[in-house]
Amino acid sequence: MNKKSSSKISDDAPMVTQADLDRARFRVNLQDVPRKQRVNIMIDTGVIAFFKLKAGQRGYQTLINETLKQAMRQEEIETVLRRIVREELAHSD
């Protein structure tokens, strides 16, 4: 193992297994919440058709869920980048 990779990876940390994830508790504002929640929403027929075609065997609802999570992460990234750019511009004045 080279110096570069050994500084980023700690052998002291145990591997996280699927069993560990299955036992995990999900919390929002320190309150336990279920992993998933059933909701009823109206979605355009074309959107459903698109996700059904794209999903294949995976299931279109899973793909919609993953797409929504990706949009959330993207928004978080954009917020952080905008803050950093503002801070850098403020320092350059």
Secondary structure by P-SEA (a helix, b strand, c coil): ccaaaaaacccccccccaaaaaabbbbccccccccbbbbbbbbcaaaaaaaaaaaccccaaaaaaaaaaaaaaaaaaaaaaaaaaaaaaaaac
